[in-house]
């Protein structure tokens, strides 16, 4: 303690002597010395800006992909609830799957998505968060399309398929993502060869919902494998 006091006294004496001779005080003296602060040079600012730009270029795609992944998960949830609604429909109609359209009204209110409305309740489930299209003038344009390969139409009659006829419901798609394009009420037609309406919506692929109620993401190429859609031997 004594040494500290002595050191402080010595410093103060030096400051007094310096002041009497007109010499600026030491930098430690807050009363007699103003520290000069140097700003950034133009080169330094440009380097900082360049670093920020590089980081942004690296991170923005990562953030965009993460955001799309979140939308994919929300879409997956929508489709799972629609698939569950389809199974509820089957339970109420002697195990028949919801038809693409009824024979009595093949082009109107008896379409498959209208038949599921009482089971879905929430109309927002029909909208994928990654698409902004509203279908335009056609009520048949939807974000999710039906597996029309499970039924056939000979000009006036739709077959009524039962779940028992689907030998592998866990491997047979019920609906797929069609992003509200023209004729998007179906994911695949039952033509020969089939006509596809599936769209690349999430990270290079799309979600599919299956007849057993589960959902899964596929690349667009894998999603168009007819083995996933033709579940009746």
PECOR-V606756 format. One record per residue. N is the residue number from 1. OMEGA is omega in whole degrees, 0 to 359 (999 if undefined). Layout:
n=N omega=OMEGA
n=N omega=OMEGA
//
This chain:
n=1 omega=181
n=2 omega=179
n=3 omega=179
n=4 omega=180
n=5 omega=181
n=6 omega=180
n=7 omega=180
n=8 omega=179
n=9 omega=179
n=10 omega=180
n=11 omega=181
n=12 omega=179
n=13 omega=178
n=14 omega=180
n=15 omega=180
n=16 omega=179
n=17 omega=180
n=18 omega=181
n=19 omega=181
n=20 omega=180
n=21 omega=179
n=22 omega=179
n=23 omega=179
n=24 omega=180
n=25 omega=180
n=26 omega=181
n=27 omega=181
n=28 omega=186
n=29 omega=182
n=30 omega=184
n=31 omega=189
n=32 omega=185
n=33 omega=177
n=34 omega=183
n=35 omega=179
n=36 omega=181
n=37 omega=181
n=38 omega=179
n=39 omega=178
n=40 omega=173
n=41 omega=180
n=42 omega=180
n=43 omega=180
n=44 omega=178
n=45 omega=179
n=46 omega=178
n=47 omega=179
n=48 omega=180
n=49 omega=179
n=50 omega=179
n=51 omega=179
n=52 omega=180
n=53 omega=179
n=54 omega=179
n=55 omega=179
n=56 omega=180
n=57 omega=179
n=58 omega=189
n=59 omega=184
n=60 omega=176
n=61 omega=178
n=62 omega=179
n=63 omega=180
n=64 omega=179
n=65 omega=178
n=66 omega=178
n=67 omega=179
n=68 omega=177
n=69 omega=178
n=70 omega=178
n=71 omega=177
n=72 omega=179
n=73 omega=178
n=74 omega=178
n=75 omega=178
n=76 omega=179
n=77 omega=177
n=78 omega=184
n=79 omega=178
n=80 omega=179
n=81 omega=177
n=82 omega=178
n=83 omega=177
n=84 omega=177
n=85 omega=177
n=86 omega=178
n=87 omega=176
n=88 omega=176
n=89 omega=180
n=90 omega=179
n=91 omega=181
n=92 omega=185
n=93 omega=172
n=94 omega=176
n=95 omega=173
n=96 omega=175
n=97 omega=178
n=98 omega=184
n=99 omega=175
n=100 omega=173
n=101 omega=179
n=102 omega=180
n=103 omega=182
n=104 omega=184
n=105 omega=187
n=106 omega=184
n=107 omega=185
n=108 omega=190
n=109 omega=182
n=110 omega=177
n=111 omega=188
n=112 omega=183
n=113 omega=176
n=114 omega=178
n=115 omega=181
n=116 omega=182
n=117 omega=181
n=118 omega=182
n=119 omega=182
n=120 omega=180
n=121 omega=184
n=122 omega=182
n=123 omega=179
n=124 omega=179
n=125 omega=182
n=126 omega=184
n=127 omega=174
n=128 omega=181
n=129 omega=181
n=130 omega=180
n=131 omega=181
n=132 omega=181
n=133 omega=180
n=134 omega=178
n=135 omega=179
n=136 omega=184
n=137 omega=185
n=138 omega=176
n=139 omega=182
n=140 omega=180
n=141 omega=187
n=142 omega=175
n=143 omega=181
n=144 omega=184
n=145 omega=185
n=146 omega=175
n=147 omega=182
n=148 omega=177
n=149 omega=181
n=150 omega=180
n=151 omega=174
n=152 omega=184
n=153 omega=184
n=154 omega=180
n=155 omega=180
n=156 omega=186
n=157 omega=174
n=158 omega=177
n=159 omega=178
n=160 omega=185
n=161 omega=176
n=162 omega=179
n=163 omega=180
n=164 omega=181
n=165 omega=180
n=166 omega=189
n=167 omega=181
n=168 omega=183
n=169 omega=179
n=170 omega=180
n=171 omega=182
n=172 omega=184
n=173 omega=176
n=174 omega=177
n=175 omega=176
n=176 omega=183
n=177 omega=182
n=178 omega=170
n=179 omega=172
n=180 omega=175
n=181 omega=179
n=182 omega=180
n=183 omega=184
n=184 omega=174
n=185 omega=175
n=186 omega=180
n=187 omega=179
n=188 omega=177
n=189 omega=178
n=190 omega=177
n=191 omega=178
n=192 omega=3
n=193 omega=182
n=194 omega=176
n=195 omega=185
n=196 omega=175
n=197 omega=177
n=198 omega=181
n=199 omega=176
n=200 omega=188
n=201 omega=186
n=202 omega=171
n=203 omega=176
n=204 omega=180
n=205 omega=181
n=206 omega=177
n=207 omega=171
n=208 omega=173
n=209 omega=187
n=210 omega=185
n=211 omega=176
n=212 omega=176
n=213 omega=182
n=214 omega=180
n=215 omega=180
n=216 omega=176
n=217 omega=177
n=218 omega=167
n=219 omega=184
n=220 omega=178
n=221 omega=180
n=222 omega=181
n=223 omega=182
n=224 omega=174
n=225 omega=187
n=226 omega=179
n=227 omega=177
n=228 omega=187
n=229 omega=182
n=230 omega=185
n=231 omega=179
n=232 omega=183
n=233 omega=999
//
